[in-house]
């Protein structure tokens, strides 16, 4: 099993940026992340996929709009 520092070292730069914004801002939707990071939507989706695979973030349904999800850091 990888240590937390080893995991973050192996993350792509886009995933590190998304993780940093989520830590600072709290739960956000992918659209919020596009706007706050100036990354392309496809890049943000990939970063979230990687962060979910490493179990660094969790997806939470938006109960006011079930078409969207919030992402929150697990720590």
C-alpha positions as a Markdown table, in Angstrom:
| # | Residue | x | y | z |
|---|---|---|---|---|
| 1 | Unk | 0.0 | 0.0 | 0.0 |
| 2 | Unk | 1.3 | 3.4 | -0.9 |
| 3 | Unk | 1.9 | 6.1 | 1.7 |
| 4 | Unk | -0.1 | 9.3 | 1.3 |
| 5 | Unk | 3.0 | 11.3 | 0.3 |
| 6 | Unk | 3.9 | 8.7 | -2.3 |
| 7 | Unk | 0.3 | 8.9 | -3.7 |
| 8 | Unk | 0.4 | 12.7 | -4.0 |
| 9 | Unk | 3.9 | 12.5 | -5.7 |
| 10 | Unk | 2.5 | 10.2 | -8.3 |
| 11 | Unk | -0.5 | 12.4 | -9.2 |
| 12 | Unk | -0.6 | 14.4 | -12.4 |
| 13 | Unk | -0.3 | 18.2 | -11.9 |
| 14 | Unk | -3.9 | 18.7 | -12.8 |
| 15 | Unk | -5.1 | 16.3 | -10.0 |
| 16 | Unk | -2.8 | 18.1 | -7.5 |
| 17 | Unk | -4.3 | 21.5 | -8.5 |
| 18 | Unk | -7.9 | 20.2 | -8.2 |
| 19 | Unk | -7.1 | 18.6 | -4.8 |
| 20 | Unk | -5.6 | 21.9 | -3.6 |
| 21 | Unk | -8.7 | 23.8 | -4.6 |
| 22 | Unk | -11.0 | 21.3 | -3.0 |
| 23 | Unk | -9.0 | 21.5 | 0.2 |
| 24 | Unk | -9.2 | 25.3 | 0.2 |
| 25 | Unk | -12.8 | 25.8 | -1.0 |
| 26 | Unk | -14.6 | 22.7 | 0.3 |
| 27 | Unk | -17.2 | 20.7 | -1.7 |
| 28 | Unk | -17.4 | 21.9 | -5.3 |
| 29 | Unk | -19.1 | 20.7 | -8.6 |
| 30 | Unk | -16.9 | 20.0 | -11.7 |
| 31 | Unk | -18.2 | 23.2 | -13.2 |
| 32 | Unk | -17.0 | 25.2 | -10.1 |
| 33 | Unk | -13.7 | 23.5 | -10.5 |
| 34 | Unk | -13.4 | 24.5 | -14.2 |
| 35 | Unk | -14.0 | 28.1 | -13.2 |
| 36 | Unk | -11.6 | 28.2 | -10.2 |
| 37 | Unk | -8.7 | 26.3 | -11.8 |
| 38 | Unk | -8.9 | 27.5 | -15.5 |
| 39 | Unk | -8.4 | 23.9 | -16.5 |
| 40 | Unk | -10.3 | 22.4 | -19.4 |
| 41 | Unk | -13.4 | 20.5 | -18.5 |
| 42 | Unk | -11.9 | 17.3 | -19.8 |
| 43 | Unk | -8.8 | 17.8 | -17.7 |
| 44 | Unk | -10.9 | 18.4 | -14.5 |
| 45 | Unk | -12.9 | 15.2 | -15.2 |
| 46 | Unk | -9.7 | 13.2 | -15.6 |
| 47 | Unk | -8.2 | 14.7 | -12.4 |
| 48 | Unk | -11.4 | 13.9 | -10.5 |
| 49 | Unk | -11.3 | 10.3 | -11.9 |
| 50 | Unk | -7.7 | 9.9 | -10.7 |
| 51 | Unk | -8.5 | 11.4 | -7.2 |
| 52 | Unk | -11.5 | 9.0 | -6.9 |
| 53 | Unk | -9.4 | 6.0 | -7.8 |
| 54 | Unk | -6.8 | 6.9 | -5.1 |
| 55 | Unk | -9.7 | 7.5 | -2.7 |
| 56 | Unk | -8.6 | 11.1 | -2.0 |
| 57 | Unk | -12.0 | 12.6 | -2.8 |
| 58 | Unk | -15.6 | 11.5 | -2.5 |
| 59 | Unk | -18.5 | 12.1 | -4.8 |
| 60 | Unk | -21.6 | 13.5 | -3.0 |
| 61 | Unk | -25.0 | 13.9 | -4.9 |
| 62 | Unk | -26.3 | 17.4 | -5.1 |
| 63 | Unk | -29.8 | 17.0 | -3.6 |
| 64 | Unk | -31.1 | 20.2 | -5.2 |
| 65 | Unk | -30.0 | 19.1 | -8.7 |
| 66 | Unk | -29.4 | 15.4 | -9.0 |
| 67 | Unk | -27.7 | 15.8 | -12.4 |
| 68 | Unk | -24.7 | 17.2 | -10.5 |
| 69 | Unk | -22.4 | 15.9 | -7.9 |
| 70 | Unk | -20.2 | 17.7 | -5.3 |
| 71 | Unk | -16.6 | 16.5 | -4.7 |
| 72 | Unk | -15.1 | 16.7 | -1.3 |
| 73 | Unk | -11.6 | 15.8 | 0.0 |
| 74 | Unk | -11.4 | 12.7 | 2.2 |
| 75 | Unk | -8.9 | 13.4 | 5.0 |
